[in-house]
Amino acid sequence: MLRALLGRDDDPVAPAHTLALEWLNGLADRIPTASGARAAVIAAVDIPHLRAALRRHLAEPLRQATRQAGNRAALESGAVVAVSPSPVLDGVLAALRGVSLLREVAAIHGMRPGAAVTLALLRRVAWTAAGASGMELLCQTLADGALSHLPGLKQLGAALPGAGLTAFRLRRLAEVAALACSPNERP
């Protein structure tokens, strides 16, 4: 609802003030600058000023927290995919970590995505899982042929590209989830 109010410049600012302050209350324990944004939100005389105040105080801290969550998920999943014995298991693990990442990004933004947004984001998680499995199978086939005489390098060569793709997709998933969860951004 706050996103809709922030998107209409000519509407009265009072309802947006109320919702923005409620949102800030939910962020106060996660984002240190949320408490400083209260005064700027209260002082905003119209929707464009309110939107600018929220961006000035919250955009970068939310982006950093999301980036940290995405990097952490990428590192964890990349490591698991690199040592996992099965491409199917890689996809399942990437999907589970993706769902966990969605919840984490939603919590960073002080909310939970609605049903439509959750379904759209879960489609991205499924794509991440399918991509991880497919890349792993392709890399294993290439490694089997090219490195058949060097068993240690064969396994490493097959694992690393799949891990990199999974890591990249989870970082991107965090960014997309942040756009979907932030009332001050347009997805």
Secondary structure, DSSP 8 states (H G I E B T S, - for coil): -HHHHHT-TTS-HHHHHHHHHHHHHHHTTT-TTHHHHHHHHHH--SHHHHHHHHIIIIIHHHHHHHHHHHHHHHHHHHHHHHH-S-HHHHHHHHHHHHHHHHHHHHHHTTS---HHHHHHHHHHHHHHHHHHHHHHHHHHHHHHHHTTT-HHHHHHHHHHHHHHHHHHHHHHHHHHHHHHH-TTS--
